[in-house]
Amino acid sequence: MTTPTANAKSAQPSGGTLIPAFVNPEAGSAAAARNALESSGSFDLRDTGGDSLEQGIRDALSSGAERILVSGGDGTIASAAGVLAGTDVELAVLPGGTLNHFAKDHGIPADFDEAVVVARGDDMSEVDVGYAGDNLFLNTFSVGMYVGYVKTRERLEKRVGRRIASFLALLRTFTRMWTMSVELEVDGKIRNYKTALVFVGVGERELKAPHMGARIKGGRRGLHVLVVTGRRRARLVALAMAAASRGVEQAARGPELDSFMVDRCTIQLKRRATPIAVDGEIKNARTPLKLRLAASSLKVVGAKCP
């Protein structure tokens, strides 16, 4: 199909070495995740947060770990994958975020006890990931108005909650929409756009309700690049409605959306650096933005093909 402060509490399991397990302490599910892992007796639990996660994983690799478990949301899992992709070390996932797109796409159970059983098992698959420069993404990359939406939502979320913050951020994004000049190189051909949004997904994506943004089951492998070509707010809303009712394949036939399946592409902006969103996390990146697919580069325990 197609990876701190240590506090080990587990006992040595019969017949194996403890699996290093990193739990994001800021996740609301952290306590439940720890309970499930401790009960199994197979994991060396390590709380970690921020930049210490990647260093903690590197330390575990230096000690000879062959499998790493990470509990947290998509951003936490992507940080671990950034260390483990391209190595022979396996990544086990305990979904502990709000949306858990990666776990859902790859059939990893949301129930902690079930996920622990999977994490201890022998099944393993190699999955595709994407890169924007040095930034790995498991699910999606975007530049443009979605980045502004995420930044606004995160600023408001602590005061009014995620649902209201999402609604207010959407309103602000459409009322203050801006466009950018983008030069997109696809299959050696240069295409120039004036656009409000470039969206890239790992694997073919669906824009048809009720599964908008989800991977298409059995879809094509590659990076799915979507460029919104219309600039007027009314036309963008109309495009969204058309895509919701007819799907991306039909919407892409019109003049408001270009869609490509590629292994690599380059996005050039007039500015030297720009904020980007990778798996919902905002980062700053230098331009040009070079995107590429790294096929079958991450070993994931219990993963199933999307």
GUVOFI-155916 format. One record per residue (C-alpha): chain; x, y, z. Coordinates in steps of 0.05 Angstrom, whole numbers, plus 5000, padded with zeros to 4 digits. Layout:
BEGIN
<pake mol="A" east="X" north="Y" up="Z"/>
...
//
This chain:
BEGIN
<pake mol="A" east="5000" north="5000" up="5000"/>
<pake mol="A" east="5010" north="5025" up="4990"/>
<pake mol="A" east="5155" north="5145" up="5297"/>
<pake mol="A" east="5237" north="5273" up="5561"/>
<pake mol="A" east="5221" north="5255" up="5625"/>
<pake mol="A" east="5219" north="5179" up="5629"/>
<pake mol="A" east="5175" north="5144" up="5680"/>
<pake mol="A" east="5173" north="5070" up="5667"/>
<pake mol="A" east="5121" north="5032" up="5708"/>
<pake mol="A" east="5109" north="4970" up="5667"/>
<pake mol="A" east="5134" north="4901" up="5686"/>
<pake mol="A" east="5177" north="4860" up="5639"/>
<pake mol="A" east="5129" north="4821" up="5593"/>
<pake mol="A" east="5141" north="4747" up="5585"/>
<pake mol="A" east="5180" north="4733" up="5522"/>
<pake mol="A" east="5200" north="4802" up="5499"/>
<pake mol="A" east="5233" north="4869" up="5511"/>
<pake mol="A" east="5192" north="4929" up="5534"/>
<pake mol="A" east="5168" north="4972" up="5476"/>
<pake mol="A" east="5185" north="5046" up="5486"/>
<pake mol="A" east="5118" north="5083" up="5490"/>
<pake mol="A" east="5113" north="5158" up="5485"/>
<pake mol="A" east="5048" north="5190" up="5511"/>
<pake mol="A" east="5033" north="5262" up="5496"/>
<pake mol="A" east="5016" north="5289" up="5566"/>
<pake mol="A" east="4977" north="5348" up="5536"/>
<pake mol="A" east="4926" north="5303" up="5502"/>
<pake mol="A" east="4860" north="5297" up="5539"/>
<pake mol="A" east="4865" north="5222" up="5532"/>
<pake mol="A" east="4934" north="5217" up="5564"/>
<pake mol="A" east="4910" north="5185" up="5630"/>
<pake mol="A" east="4868" north="5133" up="5595"/>
<pake mol="A" east="4925" north="5117" up="5547"/>
<pake mol="A" east="4973" north="5107" up="5604"/>
<pake mol="A" east="4924" north="5061" up="5640"/>
<pake mol="A" east="4916" north="5017" up="5578"/>
<pake mol="A" east="4990" north="5013" up="5566"/>
<pake mol="A" east="5008" north="4999" up="5639"/>
<pake mol="A" east="4955" north="4944" up="5642"/>
<pake mol="A" east="4986" north="4907" up="5584"/>
<pake mol="A" east="5054" north="4901" up="5617"/>
<pake mol="A" east="5090" north="4906" up="5550"/>
<pake mol="A" east="5111" north="4979" up="5547"/>
<pake mol="A" east="5163" north="5025" up="5576"/>
<pake mol="A" east="5120" north="5088" up="5587"/>
<pake mol="A" east="5151" north="5156" up="5575"/>
<pake mol="A" east="5113" north="5222" up="5580"/>
<pake mol="A" east="5138" north="5273" up="5532"/>
<pake mol="A" east="5117" north="5339" up="5502"/>
<pake mol="A" east="5141" north="5390" up="5452"/>
<pake mol="A" east="5209" north="5380" up="5420"/>
<pake mol="A" east="5229" north="5326" up="5470"/>
<pake mol="A" east="5188" north="5274" up="5433"/>
<pake mol="A" east="5235" north="5270" up="5373"/>
<pake mol="A" east="5297" north="5268" up="5418"/>
<pake mol="A" east="5265" north="5215" up="5462"/>
<pake mol="A" east="5253" north="5172" up="5401"/>
<pake mol="A" east="5324" north="5181" up="5376"/>
<pake mol="A" east="5349" north="5160" up="5444"/>
<pake mol="A" east="5306" north="5097" up="5441"/>
<pake mol="A" east="5333" north="5081" up="5372"/>
<pake mol="A" east="5404" north="5089" up="5397"/>
<pake mol="A" east="5387" north="5037" up="5451"/>
<pake mol="A" east="5366" north="4988" up="5397"/>
<pake mol="A" east="5290" north="4994" up="5397"/>
<pake mol="A" east="5257" north="4958" up="5339"/>
<pake mol="A" east="5187" north="4985" up="5352"/>
<pake mol="A" east="5163" north="5051" up="5381"/>
<pake mol="A" east="5093" north="5067" up="5405"/>
<pake mol="A" east="5065" north="5137" up="5404"/>
<pake mol="A" east="5000" north="5160" up="5435"/>
<pake mol="A" east="4971" north="5227" up="5413"/>
<pake mol="A" east="4939" north="5263" up="5356"/>
<pake mol="A" east="4959" north="5268" up="5283"/>
<pake mol="A" east="5012" north="5321" up="5297"/>
<pake mol="A" east="5045" north="5278" up="5350"/>
<pake mol="A" east="5044" north="5217" up="5305"/>
<pake mol="A" east="5073" north="5258" up="5247"/>
<pake mol="A" east="5130" north="5282" up="5292"/>
<pake mol="A" east="5147" north="5210" up="5308"/>
<pake mol="A" east="5141" north="5190" up="5235"/>
<pake mol="A" east="5190" north="5245" up="5217"/>
<pake mol="A" east="5243" north="5207" up="5257"/>
<pake mol="A" east="5223" north="5136" up="5237"/>
<pake mol="A" east="5207" north="5143" up="5163"/>
<pake mol="A" east="5261" north="5110" up="5120"/>
<pake mol="A" east="5285" north="5066" up="5177"/>
<pake mol="A" east="5269" north="4993" up="5194"/>
<pake mol="A" east="5239" north="5013" up="5261"/>
<pake mol="A" east="5164" north="5001" up="5266"/>
<pake mol="A" east="5114" north="5053" up="5291"/>
<pake mol="A" east="5055" north="5031" up="5334"/>
<pake mol="A" east="4998" north="5081" up="5344"/>
<pake mol="A" east="4950" north="5093" up="5401"/>
<pake mol="A" east="4901" north="5145" up="5374"/>
<pake mol="A" east="4896" north="5200" up="5426"/>
<pake mol="A" east="4876" north="5263" up="5387"/>
<pake mol="A" east="4812" north="5298" up="5368"/>
<pake mol="A" east="4806" north="5273" up="5296"/>
<pake mol="A" east="4857" north="5217" up="5289"/>
<pake mol="A" east="4855" north="5218" up="5213"/>
<pake mol="A" east="4917" north="5174" up="5204"/>
<pake mol="A" east="4891" north="5119" up="5250"/>
<pake mol="A" east="4822" north="5120" up="5218"/>
<pake mol="A" east="4851" north="5118" up="5148"/>
<pake mol="A" east="4894" north="5057" up="5165"/>
<pake mol="A" east="4844" north="5017" up="5206"/>
<pake mol="A" east="4877" north="5026" up="5274"/>
<pake mol="A" east="4824" north="5019" up="5329"/>
<pake mol="A" east="4802" north="5080" up="5368"/>
<pake mol="A" east="4790" north="5038" up="5430"/>
<pake mol="A" east="4854" north="5039" up="5472"/>
<pake mol="A" east="4851" north="4967" up="5495"/>
<pake mol="A" east="4840" north="4943" up="5423"/>
<pake mol="A" east="4895" north="4989" up="5398"/>
<pake mol="A" east="4944" north="4961" up="5450"/>
<pake mol="A" east="4930" north="4890" up="5425"/>
<pake mol="A" east="4945" north="4913" up="5354"/>
<pake mol="A" east="5008" north="4950" up="5377"/>
<pake mol="A" east="5035" north="4885" up="5407"/>
<pake mol="A" east="5018" north="4843" up="5346"/>
<pake mol="A" east="5059" north="4818" up="5287"/>
<pake mol="A" east="5021" north="4852" up="5230"/>
<pake mol="A" east="5059" north="4909" up="5197"/>
<pake mol="A" east="5050" north="4949" up="5133"/>
<pake mol="A" east="5092" north="5000" up="5096"/>
<pake mol="A" east="5054" north="5064" up="5084"/>
<pake mol="A" east="5065" north="5126" up="5041"/>
<pake mol="A" east="5082" north="5194" up="5069"/>
<pake mol="A" east="5092" north="5262" up="5038"/>
<pake mol="A" east="5145" north="5315" up="5047"/>
<pake mol="A" east="5143" north="5390" up="5039"/>
<pake mol="A" east="5216" north="5405" up="5040"/>
<pake mol="A" east="5240" north="5372" up="5105"/>
<pake mol="A" east="5169" north="5373" up="5135"/>
<pake mol="A" east="5137" north="5304" up="5134"/>
<pake mol="A" east="5061" north="5299" up="5129"/>
<pake mol="A" east="5020" north="5236" up="5137"/>
<pake mol="A" east="4953" north="5264" up="5114"/>
<pake mol="A" east="4951" north="5334" up="5085"/>
<pake mol="A" east="4991" north="5396" up="5067"/>
<pake mol="A" east="4963" north="5464" up="5049"/>
<pake mol="A" east="4985" north="5535" up="5037"/>
<pake mol="A" east="4938" north="5595" up="5032"/>
<pake mol="A" east="4872" north="5610" up="5065"/>
<pake mol="A" east="4868" north="5544" up="5103"/>
<pake mol="A" east="4931" north="5564" up="5141"/>
<pake mol="A" east="4897" north="5629" up="5162"/>
<pake mol="A" east="4836" north="5589" up="5183"/>
<pake mol="A" east="4876" north="5543" up="5229"/>
<pake mol="A" east="4915" north="5600" up="5260"/>
<pake mol="A" east="4851" north="5638" up="5276"/>
<pake mol="A" east="4816" north="5575" up="5303"/>
<pake mol="A" east="4875" north="5559" up="5349"/>
<pake mol="A" east="4876" north="5630" up="5376"/>
<pake mol="A" east="4801" north="5628" up="5392"/>
<pake mol="A" east="4794" north="5556" up="5414"/>
<pake mol="A" east="4817" north="5565" up="5486"/>
<pake mol="A" east="4766" north="5620" up="5497"/>
<pake mol="A" east="4703" north="5594" up="5462"/>
<pake mol="A" east="4715" north="5520" up="5449"/>
<pake mol="A" east="4733" north="5484" up="5385"/>
<pake mol="A" east="4664" north="5484" up="5352"/>
<pake mol="A" east="4650" north="5558" up="5359"/>
<pake mol="A" east="4723" north="5575" up="5344"/>
<pake mol="A" east="4718" north="5535" up="5279"/>
<pake mol="A" east="4656" north="5572" up="5258"/>
<pake mol="A" east="4684" north="5641" up="5274"/>
<pake mol="A" east="4750" north="5624" up="5240"/>
<pake mol="A" east="4713" north="5603" up="5177"/>
<pake mol="A" east="4674" north="5668" up="5175"/>
<pake mol="A" east="4738" north="5709" up="5184"/>
<pake mol="A" east="4774" north="5669" up="5131"/>
<pake mol="A" east="4722" north="5684" up="5078"/>
<pake mol="A" east="4714" north="5757" up="5096"/>
<pake mol="A" east="4789" north="5769" up="5095"/>
<pake mol="A" east="4807" north="5722" up="5039"/>
<pake mol="A" east="4871" north="5738" up="5001"/>
<pake mol="A" east="4903" north="5708" up="4940"/>
<pake mol="A" east="4974" north="5690" up="4924"/>
<pake mol="A" east="5014" north="5680" up="4861"/>
<pake mol="A" east="5034" north="5607" up="4853"/>
<pake mol="A" east="5079" north="5574" up="4803"/>
<pake mol="A" east="5065" north="5499" up="4804"/>
<pake mol="A" east="5111" north="5450" up="4768"/>
<pake mol="A" east="5076" north="5384" up="4753"/>
<pake mol="A" east="5108" north="5331" up="4710"/>
<pake mol="A" east="5159" north="5381" up="4683"/>
<pake mol="A" east="5105" north="5431" up="4661"/>
<pake mol="A" east="5098" north="5500" up="4693"/>
<pake mol="A" east="5029" north="5525" up="4711"/>
<pake mol="A" east="5016" north="5594" up="4740"/>
<pake mol="A" east="4958" north="5610" up="4785"/>
<pake mol="A" east="4928" north="5666" up="4825"/>
<pake mol="A" east="4897" north="5626" up="4881"/>
<pake mol="A" east="4871" north="5628" up="4953"/>
<pake mol="A" east="4888" north="5555" up="4968"/>
<pake mol="A" east="4932" north="5497" up="4948"/>
<pake mol="A" east="4915" north="5432" up="4982"/>
<pake mol="A" east="4955" north="5367" up="4977"/>
<pake mol="A" east="4935" north="5300" up="5006"/>
<pake mol="A" east="4974" north="5235" up="5011"/>
<pake mol="A" east="4932" north="5188" up="4969"/>
<pake mol="A" east="4871" north="5205" up="4927"/>
<pake mol="A" east="4821" north="5248" up="4964"/>
<pake mol="A" east="4745" north="5254" up="4964"/>
<pake mol="A" east="4708" north="5320" up="4964"/>
<pake mol="A" east="4639" north="5291" up="4962"/>
<pake mol="A" east="4595" north="5294" up="5025"/>
<pake mol="A" east="4592" north="5262" up="5075"/>
<pake mol="A" east="4665" north="5240" up="5068"/>
<pake mol="A" east="4696" north="5306" up="5046"/>
<pake mol="A" east="4772" north="5306" up="5054"/>
<pake mol="A" east="4776" north="5231" up="5067"/>
<pake mol="A" east="4819" north="5184" up="5027"/>
<pake mol="A" east="4783" north="5148" up="4972"/>
<pake mol="A" east="4783" north="5074" up="4990"/>
<pake mol="A" east="4823" north="5038" up="4938"/>
<pake mol="A" east="4842" north="5105" up="4907"/>
<pake mol="A" east="4905" north="5120" up="4868"/>
<pake mol="A" east="4972" north="5127" up="4904"/>
<pake mol="A" east="5009" north="5192" up="4900"/>
<pake mol="A" east="5002" north="5265" up="4921"/>
<pake mol="A" east="4933" north="5292" up="4905"/>
<pake mol="A" east="4943" north="5366" up="4888"/>
<pake mol="A" east="4882" north="5411" up="4887"/>
<pake mol="A" east="4888" north="5484" up="4866"/>
<pake mol="A" east="4830" north="5532" up="4874"/>
<pake mol="A" east="4832" north="5576" up="4813"/>
<pake mol="A" east="4773" north="5623" up="4827"/>
<pake mol="A" east="4785" north="5686" up="4868"/>
<pake mol="A" east="4715" north="5711" up="4883"/>
<pake mol="A" east="4684" north="5689" up="4949"/>
<pake mol="A" east="4617" north="5673" up="4917"/>
<pake mol="A" east="4651" north="5628" up="4866"/>
<pake mol="A" east="4691" north="5593" up="4919"/>
<pake mol="A" east="4628" north="5578" up="4958"/>
<pake mol="A" east="4595" north="5553" up="4894"/>
<pake mol="A" east="4655" north="5509" up="4881"/>
<pake mol="A" east="4651" north="5479" up="4950"/>
<pake mol="A" east="4577" north="5464" up="4941"/>
<pake mol="A" east="4590" north="5434" up="4872"/>
<pake mol="A" east="4646" north="5391" up="4898"/>
<pake mol="A" east="4602" north="5368" up="4956"/>
<pake mol="A" east="4547" north="5346" up="4910"/>
<pake mol="A" east="4586" north="5319" up="4850"/>
<pake mol="A" east="4654" north="5301" up="4878"/>
<pake mol="A" east="4724" north="5323" up="4860"/>
<pake mol="A" east="4726" north="5289" up="4792"/>
<pake mol="A" east="4666" north="5328" up="4766"/>
<pake mol="A" east="4687" north="5393" up="4800"/>
<pake mol="A" east="4757" north="5388" up="4770"/>
<pake mol="A" east="4727" north="5392" up="4700"/>
<pake mol="A" east="4704" north="5463" up="4713"/>
<pake mol="A" east="4747" north="5526" up="4711"/>
<pake mol="A" east="4749" north="5535" up="4787"/>
<pake mol="A" east="4791" north="5476" up="4808"/>
<pake mol="A" east="4852" north="5441" up="4780"/>
<pake mol="A" east="4867" north="5371" up="4805"/>
<pake mol="A" east="4930" north="5329" up="4795"/>
<pake mol="A" east="4957" north="5262" up="4819"/>
<pake mol="A" east="5033" north="5267" up="4822"/>
<pake mol="A" east="5094" north="5238" up="4856"/>
<pake mol="A" east="5127" north="5307" up="4864"/>
<pake mol="A" east="5115" north="5380" up="4849"/>
<pake mol="A" east="5143" north="5449" up="4865"/>
<pake mol="A" east="5104" north="5508" up="4891"/>
<pake mol="A" east="5137" north="5576" up="4880"/>
<pake mol="A" east="5111" north="5638" up="4915"/>
<pake mol="A" east="5137" north="5709" up="4908"/>
<pake mol="A" east="5155" north="5711" up="4982"/>
<pake mol="A" east="5217" north="5678" up="5009"/>
<pake mol="A" east="5181" north="5643" up="5066"/>
<pake mol="A" east="5109" north="5626" up="5082"/>
<pake mol="A" east="5067" north="5592" up="5135"/>
<pake mol="A" east="5043" north="5522" up="5116"/>
<pake mol="A" east="4997" north="5472" up="5148"/>
<pake mol="A" east="5022" north="5400" up="5153"/>
<pake mol="A" east="4972" north="5352" up="5184"/>
<pake mol="A" east="4938" north="5413" up="5215"/>
<pake mol="A" east="5002" north="5439" up="5248"/>
<pake mol="A" east="5026" north="5508" up="5227"/>
<pake mol="A" east="5099" north="5514" up="5209"/>
<pake mol="A" east="5141" north="5565" up="5172"/>
<pake mol="A" east="5177" north="5542" up="5109"/>
<pake mol="A" east="5223" north="5572" up="5058"/>
<pake mol="A" east="5203" north="5576" up="4985"/>
<pake mol="A" east="5202" north="5545" up="4935"/>
<pake mol="A" east="5162" north="5489" up="4968"/>
<pake mol="A" east="5185" north="5423" up="4940"/>
<pake mol="A" east="5134" north="5368" up="4952"/>
<pake mol="A" east="5147" north="5294" up="4942"/>
<pake mol="A" east="5117" north="5227" up="4957"/>
<pake mol="A" east="5159" north="5177" up="4997"/>
<pake mol="A" east="5126" north="5112" up="4978"/>
<pake mol="A" east="5124" north="5055" up="5029"/>
<pake mol="A" east="5174" north="5091" up="5074"/>
<pake mol="A" east="5140" north="5084" up="5142"/>
<pake mol="A" east="5130" north="5017" up="5176"/>
<pake mol="A" east="5065" north="5019" up="5215"/>
<pake mol="A" east="5042" north="4963" up="5261"/>
<pake mol="A" east="4972" north="4937" up="5245"/>
<pake mol="A" east="4960" north="4987" up="5188"/>
<pake mol="A" east="4912" north="4968" up="5132"/>
<pake mol="A" east="4911" north="4997" up="5062"/>
<pake mol="A" east="4865" north="5058" up="5056"/>
//
